[in-house]
């Protein structure tokens, strides 16, 4: 979670957004952004996904079986 937090903080700062501005855009509390940026382990996925969407960050699942899963899904 710490690496995700660091990446989010980097993207937020490069975007020129304060925690308050970013929280308003994502519809979450500024404390949630602080917690995420500092690697807190009890963050809700929906809160994280709202923040990722605002910062235009995409998460991809990766595993040895993902190619097979993708082919079977189609």
N, CA and C atoms as an extended XYZ file, in Angstrom:
222
Properties=species:S:1:pos:R:3:atomname:S:1:resname:S:1:resid:I:1 pbc="F F F"
N         0.820       -1.197        0.000 N   UNK     1
C         0.000        0.000        0.000 CA  UNK     1
C         0.862        1.259        0.000 C   UNK     1
N         2.053        1.145        0.537 N   UNK     2
C         2.936        2.317        0.597 CA  UNK     2
C         3.322        2.785       -0.801 C   UNK     2
N         3.604        1.854       -1.717 N   UNK     3
C         3.985        2.245       -3.084 CA  UNK     3
C         2.822        2.927       -3.801 C   UNK     3
N         1.618        2.426       -3.604 N   UNK     4
C         0.443        3.070       -4.206 CA  UNK     4
C         0.299        4.488       -3.653 C   UNK     4
N         0.478        4.624       -2.365 N   UNK     5
C         0.383        5.939       -1.734 CA  UNK     5
C         1.398        6.922       -2.274 C   UNK     5
N         2.621        6.456       -2.464 N   UNK     6
C         3.667        7.329       -3.013 CA  UNK     6
C         3.333        7.749       -4.438 C   UNK     6
N         2.831        6.817       -5.235 N   UNK     7
C         2.463        7.133       -6.620 CA  UNK     7
C         1.310        8.133       -6.654 C   UNK     7
N         0.343        7.953       -5.773 N   UNK     8
C        -0.790        8.866       -5.720 CA  UNK     8
C        -0.336       10.262       -5.306 C   UNK     8
N         0.506       10.340       -4.307 N   UNK     9
C         1.014       11.640       -3.862 CA  UNK     9
C         1.776       12.333       -4.990 C   UNK     9
N         2.598       11.587       -5.701 N   UNK    10
C         3.364       12.140       -6.833 CA  UNK    10
C         2.405       12.703       -7.885 C   UNK    10
N         1.415       11.918       -8.283 N   UNK    11
C         0.466       12.355       -9.303 CA  UNK    11
C        -0.321       13.586       -8.838 C   UNK    11
N        -0.724       13.585       -7.582 N   UNK    12
C        -1.481       14.726       -7.058 CA  UNK    12
C        -0.647       15.995       -7.104 C   UNK    12
N         0.604       15.893       -6.658 N   UNK    13
C         1.473       17.084       -6.627 CA  UNK    13
C         1.793       17.580       -8.033 C   UNK    13
N         2.102       16.659       -8.951 N   UNK    14
C         2.396       17.044      -10.336 CA  UNK    14
C         1.163       17.705      -10.975 C   UNK    14
N        -0.020       17.253      -10.568 N   UNK    15
C        -1.267       17.837      -11.083 CA  UNK    15
C        -1.559       19.198      -10.474 C   UNK    15
N        -0.789       19.583       -9.448 N   UNK    16
C        -0.979       20.880       -8.819 CA  UNK    16
C        -2.177       20.928       -7.888 C   UNK    16
N        -2.586       19.771       -7.393 N   UNK    17
C        -3.749       19.713       -6.517 CA  UNK    17
C        -3.340       19.590       -5.053 C   UNK    17
N        -4.002       20.339       -4.206 N   UNK    18
C        -3.823       20.150       -2.767 CA  UNK    18
C        -4.642       18.932       -2.363 C   UNK    18
N        -4.447       18.458       -1.140 N   UNK    19
C        -5.267       17.343       -0.658 CA  UNK    19
C        -6.742       17.732       -0.626 C   UNK    19
N        -7.011       18.960       -0.218 N   UNK    20
C        -8.397       19.434       -0.136 CA  UNK    20
C        -9.037       19.473       -1.522 C   UNK    20
N        -8.345       20.024       -2.495 N   UNK    21
C        -8.874       20.096       -3.861 CA  UNK    21
C        -9.110       18.702       -4.434 C   UNK    21
N        -8.149       17.830       -4.221 N   UNK    22
C        -8.247       16.469       -4.731 CA  UNK    22
C        -9.414       15.737       -4.069 C   UNK    22
N        -9.565       15.925       -2.780 N   UNK    23
C       -10.667       15.297       -2.052 CA  UNK    23
C       -12.013       15.785       -2.571 C   UNK    23
N       -12.123       17.071       -2.840 N   UNK    24
C       -13.377       17.621       -3.358 CA  UNK    24
C       -13.707       17.026       -4.714 C   UNK    24
N       -12.709       16.906       -5.582 N   UNK    25
C       -12.930       16.331       -6.913 CA  UNK    25
C       -13.343       14.864       -6.833 C   UNK    25
N       -12.778       14.136       -5.883 N   UNK    26
C       -13.056       12.709       -5.746 CA  UNK    26
C       -14.302       12.433       -4.914 C   UNK    26
N       -14.777       13.431       -4.188 N   UNK    27
C       -15.934       13.234       -3.324 CA  UNK    27
C       -15.605       12.414       -2.079 C   UNK    27
N       -14.383       12.598       -1.577 N   UNK    28
C       -13.933       11.897       -0.371 CA  UNK    28
C       -13.338       12.912        0.595 C   UNK    28
N       -13.027       12.486        1.799 N   UNK    29
C       -12.448       13.387        2.781 CA  UNK    29
C       -10.953       13.584        2.581 C   UNK    29
N       -10.453       14.758        2.978 N   UNK    30
C        -9.017       15.019        2.833 CA  UNK    30
C        -8.194       14.096        3.715 C   UNK    30
N        -8.769       13.646        4.811 N   UNK    31
C        -8.067       12.704        5.687 CA  UNK    31
C        -7.839       11.372        4.970 C   UNK    31
N        -8.784       10.971        4.130 N   UNK    32
C        -8.634        9.730        3.369 CA  UNK    32
C        -7.427        9.823        2.439 C   UNK    32
N        -7.230       10.972        1.834 N   UNK    33
C        -6.080       11.147        0.945 CA  UNK    33
C        -4.788       11.060        1.749 C   UNK    33
N        -4.750       11.696        2.893 N   UNK    34
C        -3.578       11.617        3.760 CA  UNK    34
C        -3.299       10.158        4.125 C   UNK    34
N        -4.339        9.450        4.528 N   UNK    35
C        -4.173        8.050        4.922 CA  UNK    35
C        -3.647        7.198        3.771 C   UNK    35
N        -4.192        7.385        2.585 N   UNK    36
C        -3.747        6.621        1.414 CA  UNK    36
C        -2.295        6.947        1.095 C   UNK    36
N        -1.956        8.225        1.081 N   UNK    37
C        -0.587        8.631        0.749 CA  UNK    37
C         0.426        8.121        1.767 C   UNK    37
N        -0.028        7.847        2.981 N   UNK    38
C         0.882        7.365        4.013 CA  UNK    38
C         0.764        5.860        4.270 C   UNK    38
N         0.100        5.157        3.354 N   UNK    39
C         0.099        3.701        3.386 CA  UNK    39
C        -0.804        3.051        4.416 C   UNK    39
N        -1.827        3.746        4.867 N   UNK    40
C        -2.749        3.137        5.836 CA  UNK    40
C        -3.413        1.916        5.201 C   UNK    40
N        -3.509        0.843        5.949 N   UNK    41
C        -3.989       -0.428        5.408 CA  UNK    41
C        -5.498       -0.607        5.444 C   UNK    41
N        -6.226        0.299        6.032 N   UNK    42
C        -7.667        0.098        6.196 CA  UNK    42
C        -8.505        0.986        5.271 C   UNK    42
N        -7.971        1.312        4.129 N   UNK    43
C        -8.686        2.148        3.164 CA  UNK    43
C        -9.710        1.298        2.411 C   UNK    43
N       -10.891        1.838        2.192 N   UNK    44
C       -11.905        1.131        1.404 CA  UNK    44
C       -11.560        1.232       -0.079 C   UNK    44
N       -11.807        0.135       -0.800 N   UNK    45
C       -11.502        0.123       -2.230 CA  UNK    45
C       -12.254        1.211       -2.978 C   UNK    45
N       -13.516        1.445       -2.643 N   UNK    46
C       -14.273        2.464       -3.390 CA  UNK    46
C       -13.671        3.847       -3.196 C   UNK    46
N       -13.132        4.116       -2.017 N   UNK    47
C       -12.463        5.395       -1.768 CA  UNK    47
C       -11.204        5.498       -2.614 C   UNK    47
N       -10.419        4.435       -2.627 N   UNK    48
C        -9.190        4.411       -3.427 CA  UNK    48
C        -9.507        4.585       -4.905 C   UNK    48
N       -10.528        3.880       -5.399 N   UNK    49
C       -10.866        3.955       -6.819 CA  UNK    49
C       -11.362        5.345       -7.220 C   UNK    49
N       -12.076        6.028       -6.333 N   UNK    50
C       -12.498        7.402       -6.617 CA  UNK    50
C       -11.282        8.311       -6.798 C   UNK    50
N       -10.312        8.152       -5.927 N   UNK    51
C        -9.100        8.968       -5.999 CA  UNK    51
C        -8.297        8.639       -7.251 C   UNK    51
N        -8.165        7.360       -7.555 N   UNK    52
C        -7.429        6.959       -8.759 CA  UNK    52
C        -8.080        7.534      -10.014 C   UNK    52
N        -9.398        7.549      -10.052 N   UNK    53
C       -10.106        8.090      -11.219 CA  UNK    53
C        -9.814        9.579      -11.404 C   UNK    53
N        -9.814       10.331      -10.313 N   UNK    54
C        -9.538       11.776      -10.382 CA  UNK    54
C        -8.131       12.025      -10.913 C   UNK    54
N        -7.190       11.187      -10.507 N   UNK    55
C        -5.790       11.375      -10.908 CA  UNK    55
C        -5.445       10.645      -12.209 C   UNK    55
N        -6.456       10.025      -12.822 N   UNK    56
C        -6.275        9.316      -14.093 CA  UNK    56
C        -5.224        8.199      -13.985 C   UNK    56
N        -5.306        7.441      -12.893 N   UNK    57
C        -4.407        6.310      -12.661 CA  UNK    57
C        -5.211        5.032      -12.853 C   UNK    57
N        -4.657        4.119      -13.619 N   UNK    58
C        -5.320        2.846      -13.893 CA  UNK    58
C        -4.544        1.718      -13.230 C   UNK    58
N        -5.258        0.767      -12.648 N   UNK    59
C        -4.636       -0.411      -12.058 CA  UNK    59
C        -4.913       -1.598      -12.965 C   UNK    59
N        -3.890       -2.380      -13.225 N   UNK    60
C        -4.044       -3.584      -14.024 CA  UNK    60
C        -3.734       -4.800      -13.178 C   UNK    60
N        -4.544       -5.849      -13.352 N   UNK    61
C        -4.282       -7.102      -12.673 CA  UNK    61
C        -3.263       -7.901      -13.477 C   UNK    61
N        -2.323       -8.492      -12.772 N   UNK    62
C        -1.284       -9.253      -13.452 CA  UNK    62
C        -1.050      -10.554      -12.688 C   UNK    62
N        -1.080      -11.642      -13.415 N   UNK    63
C        -0.770      -12.944      -12.842 CA  UNK    63
C        -0.447      -13.897      -13.985 C   UNK    63
N         0.133      -15.039      -13.681 N   UNK    64
C         0.426      -16.015      -14.740 CA  UNK    64
C        -0.842      -16.500      -15.451 C   UNK    64
N        -2.007      -16.386      -14.824 N   UNK    65
C        -3.243      -16.895      -15.417 CA  UNK    65
C        -4.092      -15.829      -16.118 C   UNK    65
N        -3.692      -14.579      -16.075 N   UNK    66
C        -4.530      -13.513      -16.624 CA  UNK    66
C        -4.778      -13.660      -18.125 C   UNK    66
N        -3.792      -14.088      -18.882 N   UNK    67
C        -3.964      -14.249      -20.333 CA  UNK    67
C        -5.022      -15.319      -20.594 C   UNK    67
N        -4.949      -16.434      -19.863 N   UNK    68
C        -5.940      -17.499      -20.008 CA  UNK    68
C        -7.316      -16.997      -19.604 C   UNK    68
N        -7.396      -16.275      -18.513 N   UNK    69
C        -8.671      -15.721      -18.057 CA  UNK    69
C        -9.269      -14.797      -19.112 C   UNK    69
N        -8.468      -13.927      -19.671 N   UNK    70
C        -8.934      -12.988      -20.680 CA  UNK    70
C        -9.454      -13.724      -21.912 C   UNK    70
N        -8.734      -14.754      -22.336 N   UNK    71
C        -9.164      -15.537      -23.520 CA  UNK    71
C       -10.465      -16.286      -23.249 C   UNK    71
N       -10.622      -16.843      -22.054 N   UNK    72
C       -11.828      -17.591      -21.716 CA  UNK    72
C       -13.023      -16.679      -21.545 C   UNK    72
N       -12.775      -15.463      -21.107 N   UNK    73
C       -13.833      -14.487      -20.873 CA  UNK    73
C       -14.456      -14.039      -22.213 C   UNK    73
N       -13.645      -14.024      -23.247 N   UNK    74
C       -14.094      -13.507      -24.560 CA  UNK    74
C       -15.004      -14.418      -25.288 C   UNK    74
